[in-house]
């Protein structure tokens, strides 16, 4: 028997005052219909009032056959646990079940006949009942409905005519608005999100690292990122990011060192550029596959980079080094595949391969023969508050494309044998994060790179080795001053050559000191002042301290 006929039977039961409330098959309270309609009006979602009402008060027999785990087939009123033969409504309820074959009751087998209902609720059910009567008559099965029932329904229709008309009017209005939205919508599968930052900054110090005049003019920069997020299944993500940047990185040309570089990482001179293009999808419950075509970065692909509060390029740390262990920047802006496997709730394995120039068929380029980085990482989570991991990356860099320390440490650490020597490296990172308090997190890492010269050039011999080391600790105070705000501090030593077979080491030690505060004005706007201080730039105590100050205005939508 159809869902609407069951509504009809229950409504008769109400009119004869045999019971005060009816059941809800899916635990949807019928008293919420009026508020749900108002919510639908605000959201302009396509309404479906009649099915909601039906599902709220009955269970169809065929539904029961499909849901035997939650409630068995009730064929007798005696199967309802809270209805007794001595109840005054027992005979009427027994007639309802046995005469029409409908099922009334909650999934736990109870009836709960003392729940109240509103006139709007009753009107919605009556409207569904009238539709069913029309169907029965058209199908020549009107003998299932008695004359007494028809008389009762006629009176009910008259009593609730105003409420029924109002509900139909709302439905018509919502359908019209929904049709208009569907005709003018951008896409049924894609949503637009954006990140925009305005930044005013300056650099302070006596001179560049290594000597020379420091470029210390105050500048105003901007970065715009538009994310087109598409999902085809509801579980996958296809992202296209358009970037427009006019930024200064405060690298070697300005300060004489990459240690002062900010989180801004490149410049498009305010022309539109595809900054990221990837597709991510799950395989079963344990695997996630991430395919990068443009702009791949391991810090976004692996299961954890262990510095989540600081890792975001716009709203995290103000410096390049302060975002995460430089090991995650190997293969940056490349193309490739990363696979994440959840071994269990506490252990995850990530494997990946990224090539930085996969589109170029010339010598020392391409997907396998150019600059590339293969990663393996094991994450261990003993508790919700404590996480740590071990990361290994094997990388290769052709001449003039050296990137050993991801341009975060000294120039020597980035190209330990010079920029003309093809170099490979084994990188090892150990990192962890501990949420000591609900609003206080300590994270940190140590990293080693063991570089090898792949070709003899000048004084450098093939097989020469160099060791590079870095570490940092970060302190994050969340929701300080206002929910969503972040106070952050970073202290550490940027990548430094500690030992080499050919050429000098970095004898002294540079210190990276960083502090910033991101104040969340509202859900979409924040202001983020910060200061970066580098002592002994380029790991040379003869170099003067360099300070970078910045104020970022961040817009997210």
N, C-alpha and C positions, 0 to 999 in steps of 0.2 A: 504494500500500500504506500502511496507516495507521501512525501514529506508534508505537502499542503493538506492532504486529507487528514493526517494525524493532527495538524493544527486545528482543523475544523472540529474534530472530536473533543480535543481539549477545551476549546472555547465553549462548546455546549456544556461541558462539565463545570466551567466557571459560572455560566449564567444561572444554572440551577442551584448555585451556592453550595455545592457539595464539598469544594475545597477552596482554599484561599490562594494557593500558589502552585506552580507546576515546576517540573524539573528542567534541568539544563544539561544536555548531553555533553557538551564540551566545557562545562563550568563557566559559561559566559553569562553573566548576570543580566537579566532582561531589563533591570532598572537602569542600565547604562545606555540604553538606545538613544535617549534624547541628547545626552552629552556627546555620544559618538557622532551623531548627526551634525552637531555644532562643530566638532573637530574636523569632520569631513568638509564642512563648508569653508573652514579656514584654510585647509590644506588643498582644496580643490581636487580631492581624490574622487575617482569615479565611485558612486555609491552602489550598494547592493543590499538595500535595507531588508527586503523580503527574505533572502536566504539567511541573513543574520538572525532575524526573528525566528525563523523556522529552527535553525540550529540551536537557538537559545532555549526552546521549550520542548523539543521532542527528539527522539532517535528513531530513524527509519529502521524497519526490520532488516533490510539489506545492509545497513550500516552496522547493525549488531552482529551480523554474520562475519563482517570484516574486522570487528573489534572484539572478538571473544576473549581477548586477554584482559580487557578492562571491565567487561560486563557480559554475562551470559544471556541467552535468549529467555526473556521473562514471558511465560505463557499463562501464569496464574498470579492473582493478586497476593497469594500466600507467600510468594517469593520475595515480596517487599518486606524488609526486616522490621520497619517501624509502622506497619499497618496490621492491625489486629481485627479478628472477626467481631470484636465488641465495639469497634469504632463506628461512629454514627454514619460515616461515609463509605463504609466497607462495601455494601451492596452496590452502590453506584459505581465505585471504582472497579469492582469485580465485573460489572456489566460493561464498562468501558473497555477493559482488557479482553474479555471473552467475546463481546459482540463485534468489535471492530479489529481486534488483533493488533492493536498498537501497544507500544511499550512505554511505560511511564516510570521514571526512576533515575536516580543518580548512578554513576558507575560502581559505587560500593554497594548497590542493592537497596539503598534506603529511598524513601519517598519524600520526606520533609514537606508535609502538606500545610505548614503554617507560615510560609513566606509570603509577604505582601507584594503587590504589583501596582504600577501606575496606569492611568487611563491611556497614556501614549503607548505603553507596552501592549495593553490589551487591544488598542486600535490597530497596531501593526500586525498582530496575530490574526485579528478579524479580517483584515485586508487580504492576508494570505489564504484564509479560509474561503473567502468569496471567490478568489481565483480558482480554487480547487473545485468548488461547486460547478462553476462554468465548465471546467474540464470534464467532470463526471457527466453532466447533461449532454455535452457534445459527444461523449463516448457511449451514450445510451446506457449508462450504468447508474442513473439517478435513483434506482430503487434501493441503492445502498444508503440513501439519505431519507429519513422519515419526514412526513409532513410537519410533525412537531418540531423537528430540528430546523426545517426551513422557516417556520414561523419565528422560532427563537432568533435565527440569524437575521431575519428581516428586521426585527426589533433592535438587535444589536447594531445593524447597519445604520439605522436611524439615530440611535443614541450616540454613536461615535462618528457621525458623518463629518463633523468639524475637524476632529483629529486626523481622520483618514485623508481629508482634503489637504490639510496642512502638510502631512508627510509627503503626499504625492507632489505637492508644489515644491517642497524642498528638493526632492529627487529630480524633478524636471530641471530646476535651476542648476543643480550640481552637474547633471549630465551635459547641459549646455556649456557650462564653464569648462568642464573637462574636455569636451570636444574642441573648444577653442584652444586650450592649452596643447592638446595633442597635435593640432594643426600647425602650431607655431613653435613647438619644442625643437631644441637643437639636436638632440639625439636621445634614443631610448636606451642606449648602452653607455654613453660617455658623460662624465661630469667634469666641469672645469674648476680647477683650484689655482690659487696664485700666491706667490711670495714676492714681496717688494721691499726693498730696503734703501733708505737714504742714509748716507754716512758722511760725516764731517770729521776729518782726521788731520793729524800733523805728526811729524817726527822731531825729536829733540835730542841734541848731543853736540859735542865739540867738533866731531868730524866723522867721516865714514870709517868703517872698519878697514884698516890697511892704509888710511890716510886719504885726504881729499875733502873737499867741501861737501857738507851734508845738505841735501836738498830739503829745506825745512819750511816750504810754503804750505799753508793750510789749504786743503782741497775738499771739494764736495763731490762725492761719487754716488752712483746708483746701481742697483742690480734688480732686474725684473725676471721672474721665472713663472711661466704659465704651464700648469700641468693638466694635460688631457688624460684623465683616468678612465679607461674602458674596461668593462667586465662582460664576458660573453656567457659565463656560467654562474656568476655570483660568488665564485671562489677564486677565480683567476684575476689577474691585473695586467692590462696592456697600457703602458704609460709613454706618452710623447711629451717631452718638456722643451719648451721654447725659451731661450735665454736672450736677454738684451742686457749687456754689461758695459759700464764705463767706470772701471775700478783701477785702483793702484794697489799693488801687492807689497810694496816696500821691500823689494828684494835687492839683489846685488847691485843693479844700476843706481839705486837711490841711496842705500845705506851701506853698501859694500858687503852685505851678508844676507843669506836666506833665513837666518834665525829670526829676523824681524818681520817675516811675511805674515800677512793677515789671512783670515779665512777666505777672503776673496781670492780666487785662484787663477783667474784669467780675465781677458779683456776683449770684447767684440766691437769696441768703439761704437756702441749703441746701434749695432746692426743685429738683425734677428739671426739666431743660430740655434740649431737643434742640439741642445745640451745633453739630452738623455733619451734613449729609445730602448725599451726592454719589454719582455713578456715573462710573467711569473705565473706558475700554475702548480697545483698539487697533483700528486699521483698517490691515490689511496689516502691513508691517514698518517703515514710516516714520512713520505717524501715530498720535497718542494723543489721545483726546478726553476732556475732563473736564467733566462737567455738575454744577454746584452748585445745590442747592435751598435750602439753609440753611448759613450760616457759611462762604461762599467766601472764600478768601484767595489772592492771587497768589503769595505766597512758597511755598505748597504746590503750586500748579498748574503753574507754569512749570518748564522743564527744570532750572533752577539758580537759587538765590538768592545764591550766592557767599559764604555765611557758614554753611555747613552745621553746623559744630561748635557754633555759638552760636544757631542759629535755633529749636531746639525750645522750645516754650513752657514746659515743665516742667523739662527737664534741660539747657537751654542757658544763655544769658546770664540774669542775674537781673533786668536792666532791660528795659524796652520798647524803648528806643533801641538797646541793644546787640545786639539779635537780628539785624537786617538793615537795609538801606537803607529808610527810610520810604516810598519809592516803592511797595514791595510791599504796603503796607497800604491803598493807595487802593482803594476799593470793598469794604473789609473787611466781613465778615459779610453779604455780599450773595449774590445768585443770578445765575447766568449760565453762560457756556460758555468754556472755554479749550482751544485746539488747539495741540499741540506737533508740529512737523514736523522730523524728522531729515534734514536735507539730505544730510549724509554723516557719517562718523565724527567729524569735527572741528567741524562747524557745525550748529547747531540754531536753528530759528525758532519762537517762541511768540507766539500771538495770543489775546487774550481780551477779554471784556466782562462786567462785574459791575455789578448794580444793587443798592443797599442797601435799598430799600423796594419791592420788586417786587409785593408782595401788596396794596398799598394803592391803591385806585382814585381817591383824592381828588387835588385839584390839587397840583402839584409833587411827585407821587409816581408810583408805577407803574414799569414796567420801563424806560421810555425817558425819562420826564419828571421823574423824581426824581433823587436823588443817584446818580451812576454814574461808572464809570471804564473806559476802553478801553485795552488794553495791547498793545505790540509789543516783542519782545525778541529780540536776536540774540546767541547764545552762540558763542564761539570757544574751542576747546581745542587749542592747539598741541601739548600733550603731556599725559600722564597727571597730571603734577604742576602744570601751569599752566592756569588757566581765567580768562577775562574776558568781559565782556558789556556791551552797550549797551541800555538800556531807555528806552522812551518811554511815557508815560501821559497821556491826555487825560481830565480829570475835570470834573465839574460838581457844585455843592453849592447846594441851595435855602437860603433864609434859615433861621436857627436850626439848621442842620445842617452847619455849616462844619467841614472836616476836611482843610485844605490840607496841613498838616505831620503828619497822622496822630496828633495829640496827643502829639508827642514833643519839640517845641521850645517856644518862647515862645508865650504866648497870642496875641500879635500875629502870629506866623508861622502860627498855625492859622486865624486869621480876620483877614487883613490890612486889610480894610475894615470890620470890625465884624461882629457876628453877624446883623445884619438885612439884609445886602447879599448877594443871590445872586452866587456867584463861580464862575468857571471857571478852570482852570489847565492849563498844559502843564508836565509834569514830565520831566526828563531825568536819568538815572542812569548813571554809569560805575562798574563794580565789577569786582573781580578777586580771585583766590585763588591762592596759591602754596604748595605743600607742599614747603618747602625741605629738610626732613629727613623721615624716615619718621614721626617723632612730633612734628613741629613744623610748623605751618601759619600763614602770614600772610595775612590777608584785609583788604579795605577797600573803601570806596566814597566817591564824591562825588555830591552831588545838588543840582539846581537846580529851583526851581518858579517859573514865570512866571504870576502870577495876574492876572485881569482882572475888574473890577467889571461885572456884567451888568445893573445897574439903578442909577439915581440915587436915593440915599437921603441926605437931609440934606446934609452937606458933600461927600459922595462923589458923583462924577459917573460916569455910565456910560462905560466905556472906561478908567477909571483903572487903572494897572498897579502891580504890586509884585513884587520879586524876592526869593526866599528861597533860602538856601544852607545846606548841612550836609555834614559829612564825618566819617569815623571809620576807625580801623585797629584790627584785632583780632589777638591773638596766642594761639594755642592749642597747648598741650603735651599730647599724648594719652598714655595708658598711663603716666602719671607716678606712681610709687609702687605702682600695681597696674594690671593690664590692665583697660581700660574706663574708667579715671579720666581727668579732664580738668582742667587748670589753665588758666584763661583771663583775659586782660586786654583792656580796651577803653579807647581814648582817642579823643576827638573833640569836635567842636562841634555841639551839637544845632541844629535848624533855626532860622535867624536871618533877619530881614528886613534886607536890605542896601540896598534902594532902594525908594522908593514915591512915587507921584505925589501922594498925599493922606494926610497923617498922618506921624507920626515914624517913623524907622527904629530898629532895635535898635543903639544906638551902641556898646555894649561887647560883649564876647564871653564867653559861658559855656563852661566846660570840663567835659566828662563824663569821669570817671575811675572805672573799675570793675575789680574783681578778684574772682575766685571760684575755688573748688576743689571739684570733685565727686569724692568718693572712693567707688569702687565696692566696697562690702562683699562682695557676691556678684552673681550674674547678675540678681537681682531687686530688690536694695535698695542704695541709695546715700545718702550724707549730703553736703550741699552748702552750706557756709558761703560768704558773700559780702559785699562792701562796695561801696556806690556813693557817690561823692563828686561833688557838683555845685558848682563854683566860679562865682561871679557868676550865680546863678540868674536866669532871665528876661533874660539878657544885660545885667545891670545890676550894675556893680561896687559899688553902694551896698548891695546885698543880701548878707546873710551866707551863708557856705558852709553847705550842708545835706548831711548824711550819713545814709545809710540802711544799716542792718545787718540781715542776714537769715541764718537757718539753715534749710535745707529738708531734710526727710527724704523721699526719693522711693522709691516702690514701683511696680514695673512687672511685669505678668504677662500 
